[in-house]
Amino acid sequence: GDVIRSPDLTPSDFLMWDYVKDCMYQMLSVYLYELKRRITVVIHSIAPQMLVNAWREIEYRLDILCATKGSHIDIY
């Protein structure tokens, strides 16, 4: 079935995805295997502190969702 995605959690995805895109699109590639290789290299190069920060943001948003019983929130 479809996975239900909270719009309040989705912005956390962008933190990591923007980093990956910025790193891997510095040089364009037309080959799928090269694109896959770059994604793998970038993922392996993510600093531990960036992962900690991303996880803290997810925890923060989960805490707010629990406190508001799933109501939509605006976090900026």
Secondary structure in CASP SS format (residue, H / E / C, confidence):
PFRMAT SS
TARGET T0000
AUTHOR 0000-0000-0000
METHOD secondary structure of the structure
MODEL  1
G C 1.00
D C 1.00
V C 1.00
I C 1.00
R C 1.00
S C 1.00
P C 1.00
D C 1.00
L C 1.00
T H 1.00
P H 1.00
S H 1.00
D H 1.00
F H 1.00
L H 1.00
M H 1.00
W H 1.00
D H 1.00
Y H 1.00
V H 1.00
K H 1.00
D H 1.00
C H 1.00
M H 1.00
Y C 1.00
Q C 1.00
M C 1.00
L C 1.00
S C 1.00
V C 1.00
Y C 1.00
L H 1.00
Y H 1.00
E H 1.00
L H 1.00
K H 1.00
R H 1.00
R H 1.00
I H 1.00
T H 1.00
V H 1.00
V H 1.00
I H 1.00
H H 1.00
S C 1.00
I C 1.00
A C 1.00
P H 1.00
Q H 1.00
M H 1.00
L H 1.00
V H 1.00
N H 1.00
A H 1.00
W H 1.00
R H 1.00
E H 1.00
I H 1.00
E H 1.00
Y H 1.00
R H 1.00
L H 1.00
D H 1.00
I H 1.00
L H 1.00
C H 1.00
A H 1.00
T C 1.00
K C 1.00
G C 1.00
S C 1.00
H C 1.00
I C 1.00
D C 1.00
I C 1.00
Y C 1.00
END
